Amino acid sequence: MADTTTNEAKISIKVFVDKVKKRVVYAEADHSFVDILFSLMTLPLGTIVKMLGKHADTKFEALGSLNNLYQSLKDIPESYFATEECKFMLLNPRSLSYDHCKNLKLKIDRTKPVKYFICESCRSKGYRTSCYYSICNKAICKICGGLMNTPHSFDSSICVGDGGVFVSDIGNFIVTDDFYVMPYSVAGIFRLLTDLGINDTSHLEEIKLDMDSEQMVFLLKIALSLDSPFTRLIFHRNNPIRTGLVVYGHGSTSDRSAFIKKEKSTCSNIVLEISLQKLTGKLLFAEAKEDFAEFLFGLLSIPLGTVVGTLMNGASSISCMDNIFKSISNMSVGRYLKSQDIKDMLLEPHFGQEYSSKNKLFPIKGTRTLLEVSMPNTSAANQKSQVLKDMLLKKRCTASYQLKDPRLNKQLLLQSSMFFVTNDLVISPSSSQLAMNTLNKLKVKLDDIEKYEISIGLEEVSNSKIKFFGLRLLKAALRSRSTLTSILEHHLKK
């Protein structure tokens, strides 16, 4: 069999290690490597879960409970979704920077290009001015009820110009062990060495790394769990990796009565019924309606940069990702970042699912795909932006089509569905057999169970208490496999 890997692209970086303390001090890399680090900010969490899940190394898992959440989404039958399109959309969150990332030297995101489908019947009847398109070939046409399974092409090419995708190619960059990126300078290196307490440069040794896409994904996998990914890669590659997952829930002094409510409420609520073990106070599982499951599944569509920047103000608890975000924020436009549009794209990546859950707890809105982006200001100054030109071109090519809303009455999941949620965010359609199997597995007797009802009001998405609940859940899901315990322990204490 022919070797299919010999021509695969590789990126070379120089890593400088402290031979005495066996740690990486910094790496020296060009735009190709930095482009990949920066591209992570544009990727939805679900895309990153898929990307890391395909890596062969299984010694550890990044992203806490989100792996279980994504697998649950795959396993739930389509009959529980409002339409087959809804499940497809949730399983395949799209980044609006996808066409830019296709130009990266290493293809770490193996997501297939978007395919578009229209209704052949409507097109043949000349309904061009009111046609819909879908990204799922099982969609039902809103006009005639036919199947939207006819492929249709739109021009989706993006011109990134000369040099890198996000950063220029005029020089090299310094990347610290915890992924802070800065333009290369001797003065910068000296400051870094001094800060690390290194005075004797004879302790330093240069190691060259030639990385293909699989090795790059492995490095990123480490960076999503540990604070020193280069050191782990160089010195501890063959050792079992213990992620030291964080358990959250020690920052709130909220009164338990503010969350536990037995009475009926006039506002819209997400209600959780929590089962605890009386003897230990351990959270066993939760049951919830489709609204809570929709909120959880919707987390997978949020870009990492939105999580780190917009939602968590650069303090996501994943140090390497926080440092990448900080690096982009501090990097100047023109000489290093290619344009202000690029910087905005990285710091405030678009939430690519226009049709998201109405039960989201965060004040972020779905953004239309590039095919439907509103016509922007066409002043001469703005016309100089290549990003803007590409968007305008796509708008002209697709002005007669609009994306079909895959939801039913704005619902992604069918109403009246009940779901069983474990501590580590495994979600399944609720059943008595599943509950009994769980109790048997945990060796808990029926008379050792107590239940609490927790109600989260949705009348004001901007309400600080509600947003705080959602942020704590998301933060715990990123790093913990005890997500529900992490966010509810203060509200369930006796």
C-alpha positions as CSV (number, residue, x, y, z in Angstrom):
1,M,0.0,0.0,0.0
2,A,1.3,3.4,-0.9
3,D,2.3,5.8,1.8
4,T,-0.3,8.6,1.8
5,T,1.3,10.7,4.5
6,T,4.7,11.5,3.0
7,N,3.4,14.7,1.2
8,E,1.4,16.0,4.2
9,A,2.2,19.5,5.1
10,K,4.3,20.2,8.2
11,I,5.1,23.2,10.3
12,S,8.5,23.7,11.8
13,I,9.0,25.5,15.1
14,K,12.1,26.0,17.3
15,V,11.5,25.2,21.0
16,F,14.0,26.4,23.6
17,V,14.2,24.3,26.7
18,D,15.7,24.7,30.2
19,K,17.9,21.5,30.4
20,V,18.3,21.9,34.2
21,K,14.6,22.3,35.2
22,K,13.3,20.3,32.2
23,R,10.8,22.8,31.0
24,V,10.1,24.7,27.8
25,V,11.0,28.4,28.0
26,Y,9.5,29.5,24.7
27,A,9.0,28.6,21.1
28,E,9.9,30.6,18.0
29,A,7.4,30.2,15.2
30,D,6.3,31.9,12.0
31,H,2.9,33.0,10.9
32,S,1.7,29.5,10.0
33,F,1.8,28.2,13.5
34,V,0.4,31.4,15.0
35,D,-2.5,31.4,12.5
36,I,-3.5,28.0,13.8
37,L,-3.4,29.1,17.4
38,F,-5.5,32.2,16.6
39,S,-8.0,30.1,14.5
40,L,-9.1,28.3,17.6
41,M,-11.0,31.4,18.7
42,T,-13.3,31.1,15.7
43,L,-14.3,27.5,16.1
44,P,-17.5,26.5,17.8
45,L,-17.1,24.3,20.9
46,G,-18.8,21.4,19.1
47,T,-16.4,21.6,16.3
48,I,-13.4,21.5,18.7
49,V,-15.0,18.5,20.5
50,K,-15.3,16.7,17.1
51,M,-11.7,17.7,16.1
52,L,-10.2,16.4,19.4
53,G,-12.3,13.3,19.4
54,K,-10.7,12.0,16.2
55,H,-7.2,12.1,17.7
56,A,-5.9,8.7,18.4
57,D,-4.3,9.5,21.8
58,T,-6.9,8.7,24.5
59,K,-4.7,9.1,27.6
60,F,-6.8,12.1,28.5
61,E,-9.8,14.1,27.4
62,A,-10.1,17.9,27.1
63,L,-13.2,20.0,27.5
64,G,-14.6,18.3,30.6
65,S,-18.2,17.3,30.1
66,L,-18.6,18.7,26.6
67,N,-17.5,15.4,25.1
68,N,-20.4,13.6,26.8
69,L,-22.8,16.4,25.7
70,Y,-21.8,16.1,22.1
71,Q,-22.0,12.3,22.2
72,S,-25.5,12.5,23.8
73,L,-26.6,14.8,21.0
74,K,-25.5,12.1,18.5
75,D,-27.2,9.3,20.3
76,I,-30.6,10.9,20.9
77,P,-33.1,9.7,18.2
78,E,-34.2,12.1,15.6
79,S,-37.8,11.6,16.7
80,Y,-37.1,13.9,19.7
81,F,-36.1,16.8,17.6
82,A,-38.6,19.3,16.0
83,T,-37.2,18.5,12.6
84,E,-34.3,16.4,11.3
85,E,-32.6,19.6,10.3
86,C,-32.4,20.7,13.9
87,K,-30.3,17.7,14.9
88,F,-28.1,18.2,11.8
89,M,-27.6,21.9,12.6
90,L,-26.7,21.2,16.3
91,L,-24.3,18.4,15.3
92,N,-22.6,20.5,12.7
93,P,-22.1,24.0,14.1
94,R,-20.6,26.3,11.6
95,S,-17.9,28.9,12.0
96,L,-18.3,32.0,9.8
97,S,-14.5,32.0,9.5
98,Y,-14.5,28.5,7.9
99,D,-13.5,29.8,4.5
100,H,-10.6,31.7,6.0
101,C,-9.5,28.6,8.0
102,K,-9.4,26.5,4.8
103,N,-6.3,28.5,3.9
104,L,-4.3,27.4,7.1
105,K,-1.2,25.4,6.3
106,L,-2.3,22.5,8.5
107,K,-6.0,21.5,8.3
108,I,-6.7,20.8,11.9
109,D,-10.5,21.2,11.4
110,R,-11.6,18.3,9.2
111,T,-15.2,19.7,8.9
112,K,-16.5,19.2,5.4
113,P,-17.5,22.2,3.4
114,V,-21.1,23.3,3.7
115,K,-23.4,21.9,1.1
116,Y,-26.5,23.8,0.1
117,F,-29.9,22.3,-1.0
118,I,-33.0,23.8,-2.5
119,C,-36.4,22.6,-3.6
120,E,-36.3,21.5,-7.3
121,S,-40.0,21.8,-7.6
122,C,-40.1,25.5,-6.5
123,R,-37.1,26.3,-8.7
124,S,-38.7,24.7,-11.8
125,K,-41.9,26.7,-11.1
126,G,-40.0,30.0,-11.1
127,Y,-40.3,30.9,-7.4
128,R,-36.8,32.2,-7.5
129,T,-37.6,35.4,-5.6
130,S,-38.9,33.6,-2.6
131,C,-36.8,30.4,-2.6
132,Y,-35.2,29.0,0.5
133,Y,-32.1,27.0,0.9
134,S,-31.0,24.5,3.6
135,I,-27.7,22.9,4.7
136,C,-29.5,19.6,5.3
137,N,-30.8,17.4,2.4
138,K,-33.8,16.2,4.6
139,A,-35.4,19.6,4.9
140,I,-39.0,20.1,4.0
141,C,-39.8,23.1,1.7
142,K,-41.9,25.8,3.4
143,I,-43.5,26.7,0.0
144,C,-44.7,23.4,-1.4
145,G,-43.9,20.8,1.2
146,G,-41.4,19.0,-1.1
147,L,-38.0,17.7,-0.1
148,M,-35.1,20.1,-0.4
149,N,-32.5,17.7,-1.7
150,T,-31.3,19.3,-4.9
151,P,-27.7,20.5,-4.5
152,H,-27.1,24.1,-5.2
153,S,-23.7,25.9,-5.3
154,F,-22.8,29.3,-4.0
155,D,-19.5,31.0,-4.4
156,S,-17.8,30.6,-1.0
157,S,-14.2,31.4,-1.8
158,I,-12.3,33.8,0.4
159,C,-9.2,35.7,-0.7
160,V,-6.8,36.1,2.2
161,G,-4.2,37.9,0.2
162,D,-0.4,37.4,0.6
163,G,1.2,36.0,3.7
164,G,-0.7,34.4,6.5
165,V,-4.4,34.0,7.1
166,F,-4.7,36.1,10.2
167,V,-1.2,37.4,10.8
168,S,1.4,38.8,8.4
169,D,4.5,36.9,7.3
170,I,7.0,39.7,7.8
171,G,8.7,38.1,10.8
172,N,8.6,35.4,13.5
173,F,6.7,35.2,16.8
174,I,7.6,34.2,20.4
175,V,5.1,31.7,21.9
176,T,5.4,31.0,25.6
177,D,4.9,27.6,27.3
178,D,1.3,28.8,28.2
179,F,0.6,30.1,24.7
180,Y,1.0,33.8,25.0
181,V,2.1,35.1,21.6
182,M,4.2,38.2,20.9
183,P,6.2,39.5,18.0
184,Y,9.8,38.3,18.0
185,S,12.4,40.6,19.6
186,V,15.6,40.0,21.4
187,A,14.5,42.4,24.1
188,G,11.3,40.4,24.5
189,I,13.2,37.2,24.9
190,F,15.6,38.7,27.5
191,R,12.6,39.9,29.5
192,L,11.0,36.5,29.4
193,L,14.2,34.8,30.6
194,T,14.6,37.2,33.4
195,D,11.0,36.8,34.5
196,L,11.5,33.0,34.6
197,G,14.7,33.4,36.7
198,I,17.1,32.2,34.0
199,N,20.4,34.1,34.0
200,D,22.7,31.4,32.5
201,T,21.8,30.9,28.8
202,S,24.0,27.9,28.6
203,H,21.2,26.0,30.3
204,L,19.1,26.5,27.2
205,E,18.9,24.0,24.4
206,E,17.2,24.4,21.0
207,I,14.9,21.6,19.7
208,K,13.3,21.7,16.3
209,L,9.8,20.3,16.0
210,D,8.3,19.3,12.7
211,M,4.6,19.1,13.3
212,D,1.9,17.6,11.0
213,S,-1.8,18.2,11.6
214,E,-2.2,15.2,13.9
215,Q,0.6,16.4,16.1
216,M,-0.8,19.9,16.1
217,V,-4.2,18.6,17.3
218,F,-2.5,16.7,20.1
219,L,-0.7,19.9,21.2
220,L,-3.9,21.8,21.2
221,K,-5.6,19.0,23.1
222,I,-3.0,19.4,25.8
223,A,-3.4,23.1,25.8
224,L,-7.1,22.8,26.5
225,S,-6.4,21.0,29.7
226,L,-2.9,22.0,31.0
227,D,-1.0,25.2,31.5
228,S,2.3,24.1,30.0
229,P,1.5,22.2,26.8
230,F,5.0,22.5,25.2
231,T,6.7,21.1,28.4
232,R,4.2,18.2,28.4
233,L,4.8,17.5,24.8
234,I,8.6,17.6,25.0
235,F,9.3,16.0,28.4
236,H,6.3,14.0,29.4
237,R,4.8,12.7,26.2
238,N,4.9,9.0,27.3
239,N,3.7,9.6,30.9
240,P,0.0,9.2,31.8
241,I,-1.6,12.6,31.7
242,R,-3.8,13.5,34.7
243,T,-5.9,16.5,33.8
244,G,-6.5,17.8,37.3
245,L,-10.0,18.8,36.3
246,V,-11.3,21.7,38.3
247,V,-14.5,21.5,40.4
248,Y,-16.3,24.9,40.6
249,G,-18.9,26.2,42.9
250,H,-17.1,28.1,45.7
251,G,-17.8,31.7,44.6
252,S,-21.5,32.1,45.3
253,T,-23.2,33.2,48.5
254,S,-26.7,33.1,47.0
255,D,-29.5,32.0,49.3
256,R,-30.7,28.6,48.5
257,S,-34.3,29.7,48.7
258,A,-33.8,32.0,45.7
259,F,-33.4,28.9,43.5
260,I,-35.4,26.1,45.1
261,K,-39.1,26.8,44.5
262,K,-42.0,24.5,45.0
263,E,-44.8,26.9,44.1
264,K,-46.0,27.8,40.6
265,S,-44.4,30.7,38.9
266,T,-46.0,33.1,36.4
267,C,-42.8,33.7,34.4
268,S,-41.1,31.3,32.0
269,N,-38.8,29.0,33.8
270,I,-36.4,26.2,33.3
271,V,-37.2,23.6,35.9
272,L,-34.8,20.9,37.1
273,E,-35.8,18.1,39.4
274,I,-32.7,17.0,41.2
275,S,-32.3,13.6,42.9
276,L,-29.8,13.4,45.8
277,Q,-28.6,10.6,48.0
278,K,-29.8,11.4,51.5
279,L,-26.9,9.6,53.2
280,T,-24.1,11.5,51.4
281,G,-25.8,14.5,49.8
282,K,-24.4,13.3,46.5
283,L,-26.1,14.5,43.3
284,L,-27.3,11.4,41.5
285,F,-29.1,12.8,38.4
286,A,-31.5,15.4,37.2
287,E,-34.6,15.4,35.1
288,A,-35.6,18.3,32.9
289,K,-37.9,19.3,30.0
290,E,-36.6,20.0,26.5
291,D,-35.8,23.6,27.4
292,F,-32.9,22.7,29.6
293,A,-31.6,20.1,27.0
294,E,-31.9,22.8,24.3
295,F,-29.8,25.2,26.4
296,L,-27.1,22.6,27.0
297,F,-26.9,21.5,23.3
298,G,-26.8,25.1,22.3
299,L,-23.5,25.5,24.2
300,L,-21.8,23.5,21.4
301,S,-22.6,26.2,18.8
302,I,-20.8,29.0,20.7
303,P,-17.3,29.9,19.3
304,L,-14.4,29.5,21.7
305,G,-13.5,33.2,21.3
306,T,-17.1,34.2,22.3
307,V,-16.8,32.0,25.4
308,V,-13.4,33.4,26.4
309,G,-13.9,37.0,25.5
310,T,-17.6,38.0,25.3
311,L,-18.9,35.7,28.1
312,M,-15.9,35.3,30.4
313,N,-13.9,38.5,29.9
314,G,-10.7,36.6,29.2
315,A,-10.9,34.5,32.4
316,S,-12.3,31.2,31.2
317,S,-10.1,29.1,33.5
318,I,-8.3,27.5,30.5
319,S,-5.1,29.5,30.8
320,C,-3.7,28.8,27.3
321,M,-6.9,29.9,25.6
322,D,-7.1,33.0,27.8
323,N,-3.5,33.8,26.7
324,I,-4.3,33.4,23.0
325,F,-7.2,35.8,23.4
326,K,-5.1,38.3,25.3
327,S,-2.3,38.0,22.6
328,I,-4.8,38.9,19.9
329,S,-6.1,41.8,22.0
330,N,-2.6,43.2,22.5
331,M,-1.3,42.7,18.9
332,S,-1.2,45.7,16.6
333,V,-3.1,45.8,13.3
334,G,-1.2,46.3,10.1
335,R,2.3,45.2,11.0
336,Y,1.2,41.9,12.7
337,L,-2.5,41.3,12.5
338,K,-3.5,41.8,8.8
339,S,-6.5,44.1,9.4
340,Q,-9.0,45.4,11.9
341,D,-11.6,43.2,10.3
342,I,-9.4,40.2,11.1
343,K,-8.9,41.3,14.7
344,D,-12.6,41.8,15.2
345,M,-13.3,38.3,13.6
346,L,-10.9,36.7,16.2
347,L,-12.0,38.7,19.3
348,E,-15.7,38.6,18.6
349,P,-16.3,35.6,16.4
350,H,-19.8,35.4,15.0
351,F,-22.3,33.0,16.6
352,G,-22.9,31.1,13.4
353,Q,-26.2,29.5,14.2
354,E,-28.8,32.0,13.3
355,Y,-31.6,29.8,14.6
356,S,-30.6,28.9,18.1
357,S,-32.6,27.9,21.2
358,K,-35.0,30.5,22.6
359,N,-34.0,29.1,26.0
360,K,-30.4,30.3,26.0
361,L,-29.3,32.0,29.2
362,F,-26.7,34.3,27.6
363,P,-27.4,37.7,25.9
364,I,-25.9,36.6,22.6
365,K,-27.8,36.3,19.3
366,G,-27.4,34.0,16.4
367,T,-25.8,35.6,13.4
368,R,-26.8,35.0,9.8
369,T,-24.5,33.1,7.7
370,L,-22.2,34.9,5.3
371,L,-24.7,34.0,2.5
372,E,-27.3,36.3,4.2
373,V,-25.2,38.9,5.9
374,S,-26.9,42.3,5.7
375,M,-25.7,44.7,3.1
376,P,-23.0,46.8,4.8
377,N,-22.0,50.4,4.3
378,T,-20.3,50.6,0.9
379,S,-18.2,53.7,1.5
380,A,-14.9,54.0,-0.3
381,A,-12.9,53.4,2.9
382,N,-14.8,50.2,3.7
383,Q,-14.4,48.9,0.2
384,K,-10.7,48.6,0.8
385,S,-11.4,45.7,3.2
386,Q,-11.0,42.4,1.4
387,V,-13.2,40.7,4.0
388,L,-16.0,43.2,3.2
389,K,-15.6,42.7,-0.6
390,D,-16.0,38.9,-0.2
391,M,-19.1,39.4,1.9
392,L,-20.6,41.8,-0.7
393,L,-19.9,39.3,-3.5
394,K,-21.6,36.5,-1.7
395,K,-24.6,38.8,-1.0
396,R,-25.0,39.6,-4.7
397,C,-24.7,35.9,-5.7
398,T,-27.4,34.7,-3.3
399,A,-29.8,37.7,-3.0
400,S,-32.8,35.5,-4.1
401,Y,-32.4,32.9,-1.4
402,Q,-32.7,32.8,2.3
403,L,-31.9,30.2,4.9
404,K,-34.9,28.1,6.0
405,D,-35.6,28.1,9.7
406,P,-35.3,24.5,10.7
407,R,-37.2,24.9,14.0
408,L,-40.8,24.2,14.7
409,N,-42.5,27.1,16.6
410,K,-38.9,28.2,17.5
411,Q,-38.2,24.9,19.2
412,L,-35.2,22.7,18.4
413,L,-36.6,19.8,20.5
414,L,-40.2,18.6,20.6
415,Q,-42.3,19.9,23.5
416,S,-43.3,17.5,26.3
417,S,-40.0,15.6,26.0
418,M,-38.4,14.8,29.3
419,F,-34.6,14.2,29.6
420,F,-32.4,12.4,32.1
421,V,-29.2,14.4,32.8
422,T,-26.2,12.9,34.7
423,N,-23.6,14.8,36.7
424,D,-21.2,14.8,33.7
425,L,-23.8,15.9,31.2
426,V,-24.8,12.6,29.6
427,I,-28.3,13.4,28.3
428,S,-30.8,10.7,27.4
429,P,-34.6,10.5,26.9
430,S,-36.0,9.9,30.4
431,S,-37.3,6.4,31.3
432,S,-37.9,4.6,34.6
433,Q,-35.6,1.8,33.4
434,L,-32.8,4.3,32.9
435,A,-33.3,5.7,36.4
436,M,-33.3,2.3,38.0
437,N,-30.2,1.2,36.1
438,T,-28.5,4.3,37.3
439,L,-29.4,3.7,41.0
440,N,-28.3,0.1,40.7
441,K,-24.9,1.2,39.2
442,L,-24.5,3.7,42.0
443,K,-25.7,1.2,44.6
444,V,-28.3,3.6,46.0
445,K,-31.6,2.4,47.5
446,L,-35.0,4.0,46.8
447,D,-35.4,5.1,50.4
448,D,-32.1,6.9,50.3
449,I,-33.2,9.4,47.7
450,E,-34.6,12.9,48.1
451,K,-35.7,15.3,45.4
452,Y,-35.5,19.1,45.0
453,E,-37.0,21.3,42.3
454,I,-34.9,24.1,41.1
455,S,-36.5,26.8,38.9
456,I,-34.5,29.2,36.8
457,G,-36.5,32.2,35.6
458,L,-36.1,33.3,32.0
459,E,-38.2,36.5,32.0
460,E,-35.0,38.5,31.7
461,V,-32.1,37.0,29.9
462,S,-29.9,39.9,31.1
463,N,-30.8,39.3,34.7
464,S,-27.5,38.9,36.5
465,K,-28.6,35.8,38.5
466,I,-29.7,34.0,35.4
467,K,-26.6,34.8,33.4
468,F,-24.4,33.9,36.4
469,F,-26.0,30.4,36.5
470,G,-25.4,29.9,32.8
471,L,-21.8,31.1,33.0
472,R,-21.0,28.8,36.0
473,L,-22.5,25.9,34.1
474,L,-20.5,26.6,31.0
475,K,-17.3,27.2,32.9
476,A,-17.8,23.9,34.9
477,A,-18.6,22.0,31.7
478,L,-15.3,23.1,30.1
479,R,-13.1,21.7,32.9
480,S,-15.2,19.4,35.2
481,R,-16.8,16.0,34.9
482,S,-19.0,16.9,37.8
483,T,-20.8,19.8,36.2
484,L,-24.2,19.7,37.9
485,T,-22.6,19.3,41.3
486,S,-20.3,22.2,40.6
487,I,-23.1,24.6,39.9
488,L,-25.8,23.4,42.3
489,E,-23.9,22.4,45.4
490,H,-24.5,25.7,47.2
491,H,-28.2,25.7,46.4
492,L,-28.7,22.1,47.7
493,K,-26.9,22.3,51.0
494,K,-29.0,21.8,54.0
